[in-house]
Amino acid sequence: MTLDNYLSHLENGDLVITPGDREDIVVGTLSSLFSKTFPNISGILLTGG
């Protein structure tokens, strides 16, 4: 899923679970915390090998 599509699925209180090597998702999620237009997530869980 591209970052644009992912961001359209965010809702308030979501826990985002993503592979640690998806820098686009990690940076996009952190950036959404500083935006007034995106929902506020509850956390990010990074997975990896």
Residue frames relative to the residue before (quaternion, step in Angstrom):
aa qw qx qy qz dx dy dz
M 1.0000 0.0000 0.0000 0.0000 0.00 0.00 0.00
T 0.4149 -0.7012 0.5196 0.2571 3.55 -0.95 0.85
L 0.6728 -0.5077 0.3548 0.4046 3.55 -1.25 0.42
D 0.6292 0.5438 -0.3379 0.4407 3.61 0.95 -0.82
N 0.6825 0.4727 -0.2854 0.4789 3.58 0.89 -0.91
Y 0.6324 0.5432 -0.3239 0.4473 3.57 0.99 -0.83
L 0.6810 0.5041 -0.2963 0.4409 3.59 0.82 -0.98
S 0.6357 0.5333 -0.3381 0.4442 3.59 1.09 -0.61
H 0.6710 0.4904 -0.2940 0.4720 3.62 1.24 -0.31
L 0.4937 0.6758 -0.4326 0.3352 3.63 1.21 -0.21
E 0.0333 -0.7720 0.6346 0.0135 3.54 -1.12 0.80
N 0.6633 -0.5017 0.3691 0.4149 3.57 -1.22 0.43
G 0.8346 0.2275 -0.1809 0.4680 3.55 -1.01 0.89
D 0.4033 0.7262 -0.4736 0.2929 3.62 1.22 0.10
L 0.2446 -0.6839 0.6605 0.1903 3.52 -1.28 0.58
V 0.2271 -0.7885 0.5622 0.1034 3.56 -0.55 1.18
I 0.0792 -0.7706 0.6324 0.0090 3.57 -0.79 1.11
T 0.1644 0.7966 -0.5545 0.1756 3.56 -0.54 1.18
P 0.5630 -0.5675 0.4585 0.3883 3.58 -1.16 0.46
G 0.5616 -0.6437 0.4160 0.3119 3.56 -1.01 0.81
D 0.6812 0.4880 -0.2997 0.4561 3.59 1.16 -0.42
R 0.5361 0.5801 -0.4247 0.4423 3.61 1.24 0.28
E 0.1505 -0.8456 0.5084 0.0617 3.53 0.49 1.29
D 0.6179 0.5601 -0.3529 0.4242 3.58 1.03 -0.74
I 0.6752 0.4793 -0.2914 0.4790 3.60 0.95 -0.86
V 0.6544 0.5159 -0.3173 0.4527 3.60 0.91 -0.90
V 0.7018 0.4509 -0.2704 0.4807 3.60 0.79 -0.99
G 0.6500 0.5185 -0.3169 0.4564 3.60 0.96 -0.80
T 0.6480 0.5099 -0.3111 0.4725 3.58 1.03 -0.80
L 0.6663 0.4849 -0.3029 0.4787 3.58 0.91 -0.89
S 0.6427 0.5208 -0.3212 0.4609 3.59 1.00 -0.75
S 0.6232 0.5552 -0.3466 0.4281 3.60 1.04 -0.70
L 0.5786 0.5960 -0.3752 0.4113 3.60 1.17 -0.50
F 0.7137 0.4367 -0.2421 0.4913 3.58 1.15 -0.60
S 0.5915 0.5746 -0.3527 0.4422 3.58 1.31 0.00
K 0.4241 -0.6940 0.5254 0.2498 3.57 -1.09 0.74
T 0.6933 0.5051 -0.2749 0.4342 3.61 1.19 -0.44
F 0.6885 0.4478 -0.2872 0.4930 3.62 1.20 -0.34
P 0.5810 -0.5885 0.4273 0.3654 3.59 -1.15 0.58
N 0.4526 -0.6665 0.5249 0.2744 3.54 -1.29 0.44
I 0.2657 -0.7834 0.5434 0.1430 3.60 -0.55 1.15
S 0.4882 -0.6624 0.4782 0.3070 3.57 -1.26 0.31
G 0.8010 -0.2028 0.1273 0.5487 3.61 1.12 -0.46
I 0.3174 -0.7009 0.6041 0.2075 3.51 -1.43 0.11
L 0.1188 -0.7596 0.6372 0.0531 3.55 -0.94 0.97
L 0.1766 -0.7957 0.5745 0.0745 3.58 -0.58 1.19
T 0.1674 -0.7790 0.5978 0.0884 3.56 -0.93 0.92
G 0.1112 0.7938 -0.5940 0.0685 3.54 -1.22 0.37
G 0.7305 -0.4875 0.3006 0.3719 3.49 -1.35 0.48
